[in-house]
Amino acid sequence: MDCFKIGDKVIYPNQGLGVIENIQDESYFGETSRVYHLRIFCNNTLVLVPSTGTEEIGIRKPISHRSVKKIFDFMRNGGVDVSMNWKGRYKEHLNLLKSGTMLDMAMVLKSLFYLNLIKPLSFREKKMMEKVKELVVSEISEVSSLSNNEIEQKVMETLSTCFKDVDSRLDS
């Protein structure tokens, strides 16, 4: 499915925002296919993705400006379900991040933010929380034309508002 063109900004699941730098027809093992040359902004990596694999990988266009409000509403309202053991929870979070949808990423961020309020996160969960926060912030920043710092502050304030009644753990 050829749905992108050169210059399009896209979201690569678990990697973040990138841009289509080039599109070429390339031949591998006797078969020719269209290949997107995708530059990931956060680490300046060039990724070659066959156009037939974009849907399977989950490459998509950034959310709409209108969807930003829905994401903030989701992060602001309601609780989270974190009843699993950490291994199950970690695996579920990984699967949500692989989907690449903004709502799934917001769900993981919200869940980890809540957990961090009530108990210390494992090393892996801390790293996951930082990564998902970076992914959410960079996409919203791109769509809203605000700086990453402004969006990060707004995201953290929104999550704090959601869980304002939670008794935070006492760090020793």
Backbone bond lengths (Angstrom), bond angles and torsions (degrees), N, CA, C in turn:
res aa  C-N    CA-C-N  psi(-1)  N-CA   C-N-CA  omega(-1)  CA-C   N-CA-C  phi
1 M - - - 1.452 - - 1.524 108.36 -
2 D 1.309 117.19 113.33 1.460 122.22 -179.82 1.525 109.73 -90.83
3 C 1.334 115.54 88.63 1.457 118.11 -176.26 1.530 112.69 -111.64
4 F 1.327 117.32 -1.19 1.458 120.54 -178.93 1.523 110.19 -116.93
5 K 1.329 114.59 155.88 1.457 119.89 175.94 1.531 108.40 -131.59
6 I 1.312 116.49 165.15 1.463 121.14 -179.74 1.526 109.11 -57.46
7 G 1.316 114.76 132.96 1.468 120.91 -179.50 1.512 114.08 96.66
8 D 1.342 117.68 -13.87 1.461 120.26 178.51 1.522 110.30 -66.67
9 K 1.316 115.60 135.32 1.459 120.33 172.15 1.530 107.00 -87.72
10 V 1.325 115.24 137.75 1.456 121.22 -177.29 1.520 109.89 -137.74
11 I 1.332 114.61 163.13 1.454 122.15 175.69 1.522 107.69 -108.67
12 Y 1.330 115.55 124.77 1.461 122.17 175.44 1.529 105.72 -103.80
13 P 1.341 117.63 117.87 1.468 120.02 -176.22 1.532 112.62 -51.17
14 N 1.319 114.32 136.34 1.466 123.84 178.61 1.525 114.15 67.31
15 Q 1.333 117.88 -2.65 1.461 121.04 178.55 1.527 111.28 -115.80
16 G 1.326 116.74 -37.13 1.450 120.14 176.53 1.510 114.39 110.02
17 L 1.310 113.53 -155.94 1.454 123.09 -173.16 1.522 110.85 -75.21
18 G 1.328 114.80 138.36 1.459 120.89 176.82 1.517 109.91 -149.49
19 V 1.321 115.22 -179.30 1.456 120.77 179.77 1.527 108.83 -134.69
20 I 1.331 115.19 143.90 1.467 120.68 174.86 1.529 106.74 -77.86
21 E 1.333 116.83 110.24 1.467 120.97 -178.67 1.516 112.63 -87.34
22 N 1.327 115.95 -30.40 1.456 119.28 -175.85 1.521 108.45 -158.23
23 I 1.320 115.50 156.11 1.463 122.02 173.44 1.515 106.46 -133.71
24 Q 1.330 116.17 124.19 1.456 119.95 -178.34 1.515 110.13 -133.74
25 D 1.317 114.80 151.79 1.457 120.49 169.74 1.520 105.95 -89.91
26 E 1.315 115.97 118.61 1.457 120.81 -177.68 1.516 109.73 -122.79
27 S 1.322 114.70 149.98 1.457 120.61 -176.82 1.524 110.01 -109.35
28 Y 1.333 115.25 124.85 1.459 122.50 176.78 1.516 108.56 -130.02
29 F 1.315 115.31 126.08 1.464 121.67 178.16 1.525 112.03 51.82
30 G 1.311 115.69 39.76 1.454 121.15 176.26 1.512 115.37 82.68
31 E 1.326 117.59 -1.81 1.468 120.57 178.83 1.519 109.48 -112.89
32 T 1.318 115.59 136.09 1.457 120.94 179.21 1.520 109.09 -99.35
33 S 1.316 115.02 134.16 1.467 118.76 175.95 1.518 109.56 -143.92
34 R 1.298 114.99 156.83 1.467 122.07 178.01 1.523 107.79 -78.71
35 V 1.336 116.45 132.53 1.459 122.09 -177.35 1.529 109.48 -125.53
36 Y 1.337 114.81 129.28 1.467 120.83 175.30 1.521 108.83 -88.34
37 H 1.340 115.67 134.01 1.458 121.72 173.07 1.531 105.52 -99.99
38 L 1.312 115.12 106.57 1.457 122.13 -171.85 1.521 110.07 -109.83
39 R 1.329 117.31 122.05 1.464 123.00 178.17 1.530 108.45 -97.28
40 I 1.337 116.15 118.68 1.468 121.84 177.80 1.526 107.69 -83.95
41 F 1.327 117.35 125.56 1.458 121.53 -173.90 1.529 113.93 -67.81
42 C 1.332 117.59 -42.60 1.467 119.54 -170.76 1.527 113.17 -63.89
43 N 1.334 118.11 -28.80 1.466 119.46 -178.47 1.536 113.04 -130.88
44 N 1.325 116.27 8.11 1.468 123.19 177.56 1.534 113.21 58.60
45 T 1.316 116.64 29.71 1.464 121.94 179.77 1.518 110.23 -84.45
46 L 1.334 116.22 140.19 1.454 121.28 173.86 1.521 107.81 -99.59
47 V 1.340 115.79 124.04 1.459 122.06 -179.60 1.519 108.36 -117.54
48 L 1.325 116.41 131.55 1.462 121.10 176.23 1.517 108.09 -98.65
49 V 1.328 116.18 123.34 1.459 121.29 -176.04 1.519 109.39 -127.75
50 P 1.338 117.73 121.05 1.459 119.08 174.85 1.527 109.76 -62.78
51 S 1.316 116.56 139.65 1.467 119.64 -177.56 1.519 111.47 -60.16
52 T 1.326 117.05 -27.63 1.469 119.92 179.35 1.524 111.96 -72.67
53 G 1.338 118.08 -14.13 1.457 121.16 -177.20 1.510 115.26 -102.03
54 T 1.330 117.88 -2.53 1.461 119.50 -174.83 1.522 112.76 -63.32
55 E 1.320 116.69 -40.24 1.460 119.78 -178.94 1.524 111.07 -68.70
56 E 1.323 115.84 -42.78 1.466 120.57 179.81 1.528 111.41 -63.48
57 I 1.315 116.46 -40.94 1.464 121.55 178.83 1.522 110.38 -70.69
58 G 1.310 116.88 -32.10 1.460 121.38 -179.45 1.512 113.91 99.57
59 I 1.322 116.82 16.68 1.459 119.76 177.64 1.526 108.33 -66.57
60 R 1.321 114.71 132.74 1.468 119.67 -175.75 1.517 109.99 -147.61
61 K 1.309 114.92 166.92 1.458 120.35 173.93 1.531 108.16 -76.78
62 P 1.346 117.76 154.50 1.470 119.95 177.62 1.527 110.78 -60.18
63 I 1.324 115.18 157.60 1.460 120.06 179.74 1.524 109.76 -62.90
64 S 1.321 115.75 162.40 1.459 120.52 178.46 1.524 109.73 -79.80
65 H 1.305 115.19 161.28 1.469 120.38 177.76 1.529 110.03 -58.77
66 R 1.327 116.45 -37.06 1.465 121.72 179.81 1.536 110.87 -64.57
67 S 1.327 116.67 -34.05 1.467 120.65 -179.24 1.524 112.45 -70.54
68 V 1.321 117.82 -22.83 1.465 121.30 178.96 1.526 109.61 -58.98
69 K 1.323 117.01 -43.79 1.462 121.18 179.47 1.526 110.12 -60.68
70 K 1.330 117.14 -41.77 1.465 120.69 179.53 1.531 111.28 -63.64
71 I 1.322 116.70 -38.48 1.469 120.52 178.90 1.527 109.91 -65.12
72 F 1.329 117.24 -44.50 1.457 119.90 178.59 1.531 111.11 -65.74
73 D 1.332 117.65 -37.63 1.462 120.32 175.98 1.523 110.48 -61.45
74 F 1.327 117.05 -42.21 1.462 121.16 178.35 1.530 110.59 -62.46
75 M 1.325 116.61 -44.82 1.467 119.53 -178.52 1.530 112.04 -69.53
76 R 1.316 117.45 -26.46 1.460 122.12 -176.50 1.530 112.22 -81.86
77 N 1.321 117.44 -29.36 1.464 120.96 -170.40 1.520 112.76 -115.74
78 G 1.316 114.11 145.41 1.452 120.07 171.91 1.517 114.21 82.96
79 G 1.320 113.41 167.26 1.454 120.55 -179.78 1.510 111.69 -96.76
80 V 1.311 114.60 -166.43 1.451 121.96 178.31 1.519 108.89 -135.25
81 D 1.305 116.68 156.03 1.458 121.95 177.89 1.521 108.23 -105.54
82 V 1.322 117.04 112.61 1.456 121.36 -177.27 1.530 111.02 -130.14
83 S 1.313 116.06 42.71 1.460 119.77 -172.92 1.528 114.66 -82.08
84 M 1.346 118.16 -10.43 1.467 119.91 -177.11 1.523 112.10 -77.12
85 N 1.338 114.49 163.54 1.461 118.17 171.40 1.530 108.21 -68.54
86 W 1.324 116.64 166.49 1.471 119.49 -171.72 1.519 112.63 -64.53
87 K 1.339 117.86 -34.38 1.467 119.15 -179.75 1.522 111.15 -66.44
88 G 1.329 116.08 -44.25 1.463 120.16 178.21 1.512 111.93 -65.38
89 R 1.319 114.80 -41.35 1.469 120.56 179.42 1.531 110.09 -63.90
90 Y 1.332 116.27 -43.59 1.467 120.84 -179.67 1.526 110.47 -61.85
91 K 1.329 116.15 -43.81 1.468 120.79 179.69 1.532 110.61 -63.96
92 E 1.325 116.75 -42.61 1.465 119.82 178.24 1.526 110.62 -62.71
93 H 1.331 116.62 -42.05 1.461 120.06 178.80 1.531 111.11 -63.28
94 L 1.325 117.06 -41.44 1.469 120.06 177.06 1.522 111.24 -59.38
95 N 1.325 116.39 -43.76 1.469 120.44 179.10 1.527 111.38 -63.34
96 L 1.319 117.00 -40.04 1.463 119.98 177.54 1.529 110.52 -64.12
97 L 1.322 117.04 -40.53 1.466 119.98 179.72 1.518 111.62 -67.51
98 K 1.328 117.30 -34.23 1.469 120.72 178.39 1.527 111.26 -64.55
99 S 1.339 116.57 -29.37 1.470 119.27 179.53 1.525 110.53 -62.90
100 G 1.331 115.44 -33.40 1.461 119.75 176.26 1.513 115.62 80.16
101 T 1.336 118.68 -1.74 1.463 118.58 -179.87 1.517 110.30 -76.47
102 M 1.301 116.14 148.30 1.461 120.61 -179.26 1.522 110.82 -63.49
103 L 1.317 117.93 -38.48 1.459 120.03 -179.92 1.527 110.68 -63.19
104 D 1.333 118.06 -42.23 1.462 120.80 178.27 1.527 110.99 -64.52
105 M 1.331 116.97 -40.36 1.459 119.51 178.28 1.525 110.87 -64.98
106 A 1.338 116.64 -41.20 1.462 120.67 177.99 1.527 110.67 -63.84
107 M 1.329 116.55 -36.03 1.457 120.99 178.77 1.533 110.69 -64.37
108 V 1.324 116.64 -43.35 1.463 121.09 178.43 1.524 110.02 -64.51
109 L 1.319 117.53 -46.22 1.456 121.17 179.58 1.523 110.80 -60.02
110 K 1.306 117.00 -44.99 1.462 121.72 -179.22 1.526 110.64 -63.07
111 S 1.308 116.32 -43.80 1.463 121.43 179.46 1.530 111.38 -62.42
112 L 1.329 116.60 -47.37 1.464 120.13 -179.20 1.526 111.61 -68.41
113 F 1.313 116.66 -35.77 1.468 120.21 176.62 1.524 109.55 -61.21
114 Y 1.325 116.57 -46.38 1.464 121.60 178.82 1.532 110.61 -61.19
115 L 1.317 116.43 -48.67 1.462 120.19 179.80 1.516 111.29 -57.62
116 N 1.311 116.44 -41.25 1.460 121.19 -179.81 1.524 111.79 -63.14
117 L 1.324 116.79 -26.66 1.467 119.96 176.94 1.524 111.92 -72.69
118 I 1.335 116.22 -33.82 1.465 118.84 -172.70 1.527 114.52 -100.51
119 K 1.339 117.18 -17.95 1.465 119.62 179.11 1.523 109.38 -161.63
120 P 1.314 117.08 159.33 1.467 119.01 177.83 1.530 110.76 -66.05
121 L 1.309 116.30 136.82 1.463 121.10 176.18 1.524 109.38 -79.80
122 S 1.324 115.34 149.27 1.462 119.65 172.79 1.522 108.15 -66.92
123 F 1.331 116.28 165.35 1.459 121.00 178.46 1.523 110.82 -55.93
124 R 1.340 116.53 -45.70 1.472 120.42 -179.21 1.519 111.59 -63.44
125 E 1.328 116.38 -41.29 1.463 118.89 -179.95 1.530 111.23 -68.33
126 K 1.322 117.76 -34.86 1.469 120.19 175.93 1.527 110.31 -61.90
127 K 1.348 115.77 -46.16 1.465 119.90 179.04 1.527 110.70 -62.65
128 M 1.345 116.13 -41.36 1.461 120.48 179.67 1.522 110.06 -63.45
129 M 1.322 116.95 -41.46 1.467 120.13 -179.53 1.523 110.70 -63.26
130 E 1.321 117.52 -42.77 1.467 120.36 178.16 1.528 111.22 -63.44
131 K 1.323 116.25 -42.66 1.472 120.74 -179.12 1.530 111.22 -65.25
132 V 1.331 116.50 -46.98 1.466 118.71 -177.69 1.527 110.45 -68.32
133 K 1.324 117.25 -34.12 1.470 119.70 176.27 1.528 109.37 -62.96
134 E 1.325 116.43 -43.23 1.467 121.22 177.82 1.527 111.18 -60.62
135 L 1.328 117.19 -43.25 1.468 121.21 -179.58 1.526 111.57 -64.72
136 V 1.329 116.32 -46.00 1.471 121.31 -179.55 1.530 109.87 -64.14
137 V 1.318 116.18 -47.81 1.467 121.04 -177.49 1.523 111.18 -62.61
138 S 1.329 117.75 -45.34 1.470 119.30 -176.48 1.525 111.69 -65.72
139 E 1.328 117.45 -38.02 1.466 118.42 179.70 1.525 111.43 -70.33
140 I 1.319 116.94 -44.61 1.465 119.19 179.32 1.521 110.32 -64.59
141 S 1.323 117.06 -38.65 1.460 121.06 178.36 1.525 110.82 -60.77
142 E 1.323 116.68 -43.14 1.465 121.38 179.27 1.525 110.94 -61.42
143 V 1.306 116.73 -42.25 1.469 121.87 -176.25 1.523 111.45 -75.28
144 S 1.334 116.86 -37.03 1.462 120.15 -172.54 1.525 113.79 -94.16
145 S 1.314 117.79 -9.38 1.466 122.80 -179.07 1.525 113.06 64.67
146 L 1.328 116.88 23.46 1.459 121.34 172.59 1.525 107.61 -103.21
147 S 1.318 117.10 160.44 1.464 120.30 -178.41 1.528 110.41 -70.54
148 N 1.323 114.80 158.85 1.460 120.00 176.46 1.528 111.04 -57.54
149 N 1.332 117.49 -40.63 1.463 120.98 -179.83 1.526 111.82 -62.55
150 E 1.332 116.30 -42.57 1.468 119.93 179.28 1.531 110.92 -64.54
151 I 1.327 116.27 -42.34 1.460 120.28 -179.49 1.527 110.25 -68.63
152 E 1.326 117.33 -42.24 1.464 119.63 179.09 1.524 110.82 -59.95
153 Q 1.311 116.56 -43.18 1.462 120.98 178.15 1.535 110.28 -61.27
154 K 1.317 116.33 -43.88 1.466 120.54 -179.52 1.533 111.05 -65.82
155 V 1.332 117.81 -40.64 1.466 121.82 178.47 1.523 110.04 -62.50
156 M 1.331 117.27 -47.14 1.458 120.72 -177.71 1.528 111.31 -67.21
157 E 1.319 117.51 -37.71 1.467 120.74 176.50 1.525 110.46 -65.14
158 T 1.330 116.80 -40.03 1.464 121.50 179.91 1.525 110.56 -63.96
159 L 1.325 117.01 -45.21 1.461 120.55 178.71 1.530 110.97 -66.43
160 S 1.319 117.16 -38.31 1.466 120.58 177.21 1.516 110.95 -62.66
161 T 1.324 117.01 -39.61 1.459 121.50 177.32 1.524 110.77 -62.88
162 C 1.332 116.40 -42.33 1.458 120.69 -179.83 1.521 111.40 -59.64
163 F 1.316 116.46 -39.88 1.473 121.16 -174.06 1.524 112.33 -110.06
164 K 1.336 117.05 29.41 1.464 120.72 -176.86 1.526 112.81 -62.72
165 D 1.337 117.85 -24.79 1.460 120.98 -178.50 1.518 113.61 -92.38
166 V 1.340 117.02 1.17 1.459 120.47 -179.75 1.524 109.09 -80.66
167 D 1.324 115.62 131.43 1.463 119.99 175.88 1.513 108.27 -73.60
168 S 1.310 116.09 111.48 1.462 120.27 -179.67 1.519 109.75 -69.57
169 R 1.333 114.46 150.01 1.459 119.68 176.93 1.523 108.93 -69.00
170 L 1.271 116.65 154.91 1.455 120.83 176.83 1.516 108.75 -95.31
171 D 1.311 116.27 119.20 1.473 119.89 176.84 1.524 108.13 -79.66
172 S 1.321 114.55 137.55 1.458 117.53 179.29 1.496 111.15 -100.51
